[in-house]
Amino acid sequence: MSTRWYPIYQRGNPQLRIFLPNFWMKLVRPFPQQQPNIVHFQCSMEMTKSDIRNYLEKIYNIPIIDVRSRIITGKFKKDIGKGYVTKEDDIKYAFVTLPKNMKFEFPNIFEKKKGDLEDNVKSLEETKKTFKQYLERNKDRSDIPSWFSI
């Protein structure tokens, strides 16, 4: 079921109606280390186990052995100033089991490069140098606030 608004029906062709589901899945790094054939997703609250299985099998051609889902309820918080109670959104997690011969490794997006450390050290030294210059320029102006500088 889709909650998006579409244009009202008009006579003639083509009809500008596309019905898209509101299903989404987000790959999540599991906190306790899982077996290599288990993948952890955060998904839409409306998705059922069969929806998750069909989504992964039909769109990504992944063979699925088992799907387990869990709903984490959001925390209740009381606003200190006004006194009303708010609740965070609930989250649904899906644990998808792949066949034993398949192995899933979480992608490493932020790989360290050899030149990164050297660049960071250079920029840190530059920042230290400019801060020392700033202090030297304003050392005789103790009565003026720091945001009002030369």
Secondary structure, DSSP 8 states (H G I E B T S, - for coil): ----------SSS-----------EEE---SS---TTEEEEEE-TT--HHHHHHHHHHHH----SEEEEEEE---EEE-TTT--EEE---EEEEEEE--TT--------S---HHHHHHHHHHHHHHHHHHHHHHHHTTT-TTS-TTS--
